[in-house]
Amino acid sequence: MAKKKTPPKNNLSKPERDRLVIENVHLVKIIAYQVAVNLPPHIDVNDLMSSGTIGLLEAIDRFDESKGVQFNTYASIRVRGAIMDELRSMDWMTRSMRDKSNQLERAYDQVERDTGRPAEIEEVATVLDMSTDEINTILSEVCSLSVLSFEDMGLKQYDDGMNILECIKDPSAKDPLLVAKINELKRRVAEVIETLPEKEKIIISLYYFDELTLKEIGKVLDITESRVCQLHSQTMHRLKARLKRYASV
């Protein structure tokens, strides 16, 4: 069995590490509460914050400023990833719910293949022989873990997991194949997002780029927080289906 490679640690001094912790610890709380808002009551947000803190410390150890990315951007990705890993280890989502989420993804893909346009929730409900209320209930329940993986976007992970810095463009990169793959990935994601309904594009922008909470997005769009949650989940299922389709070409 091949030994897993461990990304090298940087040589930050203790004062520098402490400074980065103090300046960025607020990210742990923000991201933990963003994730926890739609989780079952028995999931303790403090457990998510503990995992997020570990992610922050790992980000400090592994950060490489030569990659040309700001530390808080890298730290946010590592913190969210650590929290998601903790949730997966809890396996809070039942097998039945995972199956329903996968069915949703396939249904969105089927409708969009047939119609050549974004699937309406009524059409997805017809394919799955469910009511729109049932579809919205599922979308709400899986909202917090409706995320895209590298596999969804056509990138395979290494044996020891993909270093997120490998997926951020490095201005001094010398590997033309890596640059081409990342540019193609960015182009695909941008193209798919452009085909989304306008409200879903706004939600993606406000949530992932402006880092607003679901509640804040609801106020911007004058809709309820639960509706934002449903739309976000619907968007992630739509994106997963399309990106997997492109990756298989």
Residue pairs with C-beta under 8 A, 6 or more apart in sequence:
2 159
4 159
4 160
5 158
5 159
5 160
6 160
7 62
7 163
8 62
9 61
9 62
10 61
10 62
10 63
10 64
12 20
12 60
17 60
20 60
20 71
20 75
21 56
21 57
21 60
23 72
24 56
24 71
24 72
24 75
25 53
25 56
27 52
27 56
27 72
27 75
27 76
27 79
28 49
28 52
28 53
28 55
28 56
28 79
29 49
29 52
30 211
31 52
31 76
31 79
31 80
31 83
32 45
32 48
32 49
32 52
32 83
33 45
33 213
34 213
34 214
35 48
35 80
35 83
35 84
35 87
35 144
36 43
36 45
36 48
36 144
37 144
37 213
37 214
37 215
37 225
37 229
38 140
38 141
38 143
38 144
38 214
38 229
39 87
39 92
39 144
40 92
43 87
43 90
43 92
47 86
48 83
48 86
48 87
51 82
51 83
51 85
51 86
52 79
52 80
52 82
52 83
54 82
55 75
55 78
55 79
55 80
55 81
55 82
55 83
56 75
56 78
56 79
56 82
58 78
58 82
59 71
59 74
59 75
59 77
59 78
59 79
60 75
62 78
62 163
62 165
63 71
63 74
63 75
64 165
65 71
66 170
66 172
67 165
67 168
67 170
68 168
68 169
68 170
68 171
68 172
69 165
69 168
74 164
74 165
74 168
76 211
77 164
78 164
81 164
84 145
84 147
87 144
87 145
93 101
93 142
93 145
97 138
97 141
97 142
100 138
100 142
101 138
101 142
101 146
101 237
103 128
104 124
104 128
104 135
104 138
104 139
104 237
105 237
105 240
105 241
106 241
107 119
107 124
107 127
107 128
108 119
108 124
108 234
108 237
108 238
108 241
109 241
109 242
109 244
109 245
110 127
111 119
111 120
111 123
111 124
111 127
112 118
112 119
112 238
112 241
112 242
113 245
115 123
118 195
118 196
118 197
118 238
119 238
121 132
121 135
121 136
121 234
122 132
124 135
125 131
125 132
125 134
125 135
128 135
136 230
139 229
139 230
139 233
139 234
139 237
140 226
140 229
140 230
140 233
142 233
143 229
143 230
143 232
143 233
146 232
146 233
146 235
146 236
146 237
147 236
148 236
148 239
148 240
148 243
150 156
150 157
150 162
150 167
151 157
152 239
152 240
152 243
152 244
152 247
153 185
153 188
153 189
153 243
153 247
154 185
154 188
154 243
154 246
154 247
155 162
155 167
155 181
155 185
166 178
167 182
167 185
168 182
169 179
169 182
169 183
173 179
188 243
188 246
189 243
192 239
192 242
192 243
192 246
193 201
193 204
193 239
194 201
195 242
196 204
196 235
196 238
196 239
199 221
199 231
200 231
200 234
200 235
200 238
202 220
202 221
203 217
203 221
203 228
203 231
203 232
203 235
204 235
206 212
206 216
206 217
206 220
207 214
207 217
207 232
212 220
214 225
214 228
214 229
214 232
215 225
215 228
217 228
218 224
218 225
218 227
218 228
221 228
